[in-house]
Amino acid sequence: MRLIFAGTPEFAALALQALIDAGHEIPLVLTQPDRPAGRGMKLKMSPVKEVALAHGLNVAQPENLKTDAARQPILDARADLMIVAAYGLILPQSALDMPRLGCVNIHASLLPRWRGAAPIHRAIEAGDSETGITLMQMDKGLDTGAMLARAALTILPDDTTGSLHDRLAALGAREIVRLLPNLAAGKVSPTPQDDALTNYAAKISKEEARLDWSRPAAELERKIRAFNPFPGAYGLLDDGLSNQAPLKIWQARPVAGAGTPGRILALTDGEMHIACGVGALAVTEVQKAGGKRLPVSAFLAGHALKTGDALT
């Protein structure tokens, strides 16, 4: 098929590479403009742009698609279909209508559950047992279009957003390649979403990352995994200078325990047990501001914490 591809991060880059490997003609790749990144804040191209340029594909990077001029490359591409994966820009109806068969989105959830910006984070945070990929015919709504295909994936007990992201990206790349021959042959029957089953995956904010120790340990453990690698869940710890400094918590497990929420109950066997509203967290990997991720045993070697100290 003759395709336009629109996407930005690594999740989308895997799908683009799979479509290239499958032999599809791709006259245009849309991705977000290069952004400053890293300590030097140098302009960095998106993973999708890197893949596209490596294969000599034409790349357009509009700030938005609100104007006729910004949409003209889509029209000029004369595509059968546009594939969209984590593009990050809103596609107006005029753009959705330009390809002959419209636009198909690769969404990282089993729609209609977790429409929105952060479906992987929210599925882990909520304690879902499974998630997956939905290939959806795009319309003007937010992830509301008819479903063309779905593929489920079990959420493992130790999955983080990082690990689940990688498995879903591979699944999405595989499923979009599988869909296209059937779509081209007219063998796909769109299935409307049941709006009564909808919930929304709101964008993750850094403000959410602070742990509320009054919550149950099992809930906080899910949040730690959901916010790994971004933005990183944390508590505030006395830095010894009468200041409260953030301590990111990267790995923990729920254990039995009781005490004032946030209070350190035990420091033993490379673990720091912290009381929660229900139960306790056995923390095994942490990171102070400006430092590296460390096992708790290594962190404690340089920090004089003791039983009874507290995080807030």
Secondary structure, DSSP 4 states (H G I P E B T S, - for coil): -EEEEEE-SHHHHHHHHHHHHTT-EEEEEE-PPPEEETTTTEEE--HHHHHHHHTT--EE--S-S-SHHHHHHHHHHT-SEEEEES--S---HHHHTSSTT-EEEEESS-TTTTEES-HHHHHHHHT-SEEEEEEEE--SSSS-SPEEEEEEEEPPTT--HHHHHHHHHHHHHHHHHHHHHHHHTT----B---GGG--EEPPP-GGGGB--TTSBHHHHHHHHHHTTTTT--EEEEE-SSS-EEEEEEEEEEEE---SSTTBEEEEETTEEEEE-SBSEEEEEEEEETTS--EEHHHHHHTS---TT-BB-
